[in-house]
Amino acid sequence: MRIWLSFILLIFSTTLFAQSKPEGNSKPFILGQIDEIFSKELGENRILNIYLPDGYQKDEKNIYPVIYLLDGSADEDFIHVAGLIQFNNFSWINRVPKSIIVGIANIDRKRDFTYPTRIEKDLKRYPSSGKSDQFITFIEKELQPYINQKFRTNDSKMIIGQSLGGLLATEILFKKPSLFNQYIIISPSLWWDNGSLLNATSEIFQENFLQKTAVYIGVGKEGLAPSDIPHVMEVDANLLAEKIKGTKSKNVQVYFDYLPQEDHATITHQAVFNALRLLYPLKPTEN
């Protein structure tokens, strides 16, 4: 019986190897490039997954918007978000301008995406949390200058963040709004520190805030947040949208999008698709 079983396993493994062996004319399918930079602010190397739009290498005159994607590892949101951007700038759609996508791969998102909390149970649950100020400085002082120096970029900068990434994007919007002029905030974890960010003040609420800024806030049917202090994520997201809509500035535009068929795990792809439609409305065709 053992001899027969060994024979079966040998045949199976040989067949599997033969099937997986690449043909002579096979070559890798390359979606983008991987850059690694050392951050003095964070004291570590960071991986960047970078997608360059079609034609970037051929046309050396064009300059491009940059989309910064939190949770940008290859096994997180980089591949499917890059696909959405590429799909939306097909010539027969031409909704979204050809853009450079910078996926910031994670090391410790709980550390990087959260500000200090006063909630003891959250501190115990997430002991490395509370270093978002360092990560924001990394984006401002190291990442953006690196991208602007290495690639042909224009002044359009978007950030996409979901869950704790949405919390960080909201914190940047309130504390450093000029870092980006487009914000896609999806299912933000505003329950953090018992919702203290919802009480924050910001220059974006002032009449003299002059930067044209568009904010998309999307949330699914998500219910209670993972916190001991009750927070309904749909309610928090709606409160955030209403807070921003109350700005005195005429330069801030807000879109709130409720996606009841999606939940916290499924919302990102559809929300980014919806956000691109709202941020880049198609111009009516002339008859």
GIJOCOR-V349636 format. One record per run of one state. SS is the DSSP state (H for helix, E for strand, L for the rest). FROM is the first residue (numbers start at 0). LEN is the number of residues. Records with the same first field share a line. If there is no record, write none. Layout:
SS: FROM-LEN ; FROM-LEN
//
This chain:
L: 0-1 ; 20-12 ; 39-4 ; 51-12 ; 69-8 ; 88-10 ; 104-4 ; 112-7 ; 125-6 ; 150-2 ; 162-1 ; 175-1 ; 179-2 ; 186-5 ; 199-3 ; 205-7 ; 220-3 ; 224-7 ; 245-6 ; 259-7 ; 279-8
H: 1-19 ; 77-11 ; 108-4 ; 119-6 ; 131-19 ; 163-12 ; 176-3 ; 191-8 ; 202-3 ; 232-13 ; 266-13
E: 32-7 ; 43-8 ; 63-6 ; 98-6 ; 152-10 ; 181-5 ; 212-8 ; 223-1 ; 231-1 ; 251-8
//
